Amino acid sequence: MSIKWREQLAVGNAVIDDDHKELIKLINEYEEAVAKKDLKILDHAFEGLEKYTHEHFEREENLMSAIHFPERRRHQDVHRQLLYTVREKHDQIREHKNINIAELSEFLRAWLVEHVLKEDMKFKPYLMGHRTD
């Protein structure tokens, strides 16, 4: 079952919201690769996801700095941990070791939805000009 964009995921910045839509697309492509059970396609899909995630986090962190989001350092730490986990999972795919496809899919889905809904929504008031500090 593919992930669908919902307005609840919007943070109110077109660039970041478009990034989130692209991440959904990439996760759905990964899911399609899983369905085909082709590790080469899976590796390629995960490689694109990993690269785009890094680029997205950089854009998001620049935005957080620009709007003076007070929790940006903690948010950057969350990004670093997520990137580390994504790289670790990608290495497992490349090396064909300890790959639990269901666990990997659950991680990607939870990461996207949980991170956006719990973490990214914290800077939404700053984007909208309604700071809480």
C-alpha positions in Angstrom: 0.0 0.0 0.0 1.6 3.2 -1.1 1.9 6.3 1.1 -0.3 9.2 0.0 0.3 12.9 0.5 -2.1 14.5 2.9 -2.5 18.2 3.8 -1.7 17.3 7.5 1.9 16.7 6.3 2.2 20.3 5.0 4.5 22.5 7.0 3.6 25.6 5.0 6.8 26.0 3.0 6.4 25.1 -0.7 10.0 23.8 -1.0 9.9 21.6 2.1 6.4 20.4 1.3 7.6 19.5 -2.3 10.6 17.7 -0.7 8.2 15.7 1.5 6.1 14.8 -1.6 9.3 13.6 -3.4 10.3 11.5 -0.3 6.9 9.9 -0.4 7.4 9.1 -4.1 10.8 7.6 -3.4 9.6 5.5 -0.6 6.7 4.3 -2.8 9.3 3.4 -5.5 11.3 1.5 -2.9 8.1 -0.4 -2.0 7.6 -1.3 -5.6 11.2 -2.6 -5.8 10.5 -4.7 -2.7 7.4 -6.2 -4.4 9.6 -7.2 -7.4 12.1 -8.9 -5.0 15.0 -7.6 -7.1 17.9 -6.5 -4.9 19.5 -4.6 -7.7 16.4 -2.4 -8.2 16.0 -2.2 -4.4 19.6 -1.0 -4.1 19.0 1.7 -6.8 15.8 2.8 -5.1 17.4 3.1 -1.7 20.4 4.9 -3.2 18.0 7.6 -4.6 16.2 7.8 -1.3 19.4 8.2 0.7 20.8 10.9 -1.7 17.5 12.9 -1.7 17.2 12.6 2.1 20.6 14.2 2.6 19.7 17.1 0.2 16.3 17.6 1.9 17.8 17.7 5.4 20.3 20.3 4.2 17.5 22.5 2.8 15.4 22.1 5.9 18.3 22.9 8.2 19.1 26.1 6.1 15.4 27.1 6.5 15.4 26.5 10.2 18.5 28.8 10.5 16.8 31.4 8.4 13.7 31.5 10.6 15.7 31.3 13.8 14.1 28.1 14.9 15.3 27.7 18.5 15.3 23.8 18.4 17.3 23.6 15.2 20.4 22.0 16.8 18.3 19.3 18.3 16.4 18.8 15.0 19.8 18.6 13.2 20.8 15.8 15.7 17.6 14.0 14.8 18.5 14.4 11.1 22.0 13.0 11.7 20.6 10.0 13.5 18.2 9.3 10.7 20.9 9.7 8.0 23.1 7.3 9.9 20.3 4.7 10.1 19.4 5.2 6.4 23.1 4.6 5.5 23.3 1.6 7.7 20.1 0.1 6.2 21.5 0.8 2.7 24.7 -0.9 3.5 22.8 -4.0 4.6 21.0 -4.0 1.2 24.3 -3.6 -0.7 25.9 -6.4 1.2 22.9 -8.6 1.2 23.1 -9.2 4.9 20.5 -9.1 7.6 17.8 -7.6 5.3 14.4 -7.6 7.0 12.3 -6.1 4.2 9.2 -5.7 6.5 11.3 -4.0 9.1 12.9 -1.7 6.6 9.6 -0.7 5.0 8.2 0.0 8.5 11.2 2.1 9.3 10.9 4.2 6.2 7.1 4.7 6.6 7.4 5.6 10.3 10.4 7.8 9.7 8.7 9.9 7.1 5.3 10.2 8.7 6.5 10.4 12.3 9.4 12.8 11.6 7.2 15.2 9.5 4.2 15.0 11.9 6.2 15.2 15.2 9.4 17.0 14.3 8.9 19.2 11.3 5.5 20.5 12.6 7.4 22.1 15.5 8.9 24.7 13.1 5.6 25.4 11.3 4.6 28.3 13.6 7.9 29.9 12.8 7.3 29.6 9.1 3.8 31.1 9.5 5.2 34.0 11.6 3.5 32.9 14.8 6.6 32.2 16.9 6.1 30.7 20.3 9.3 31.9 21.9 
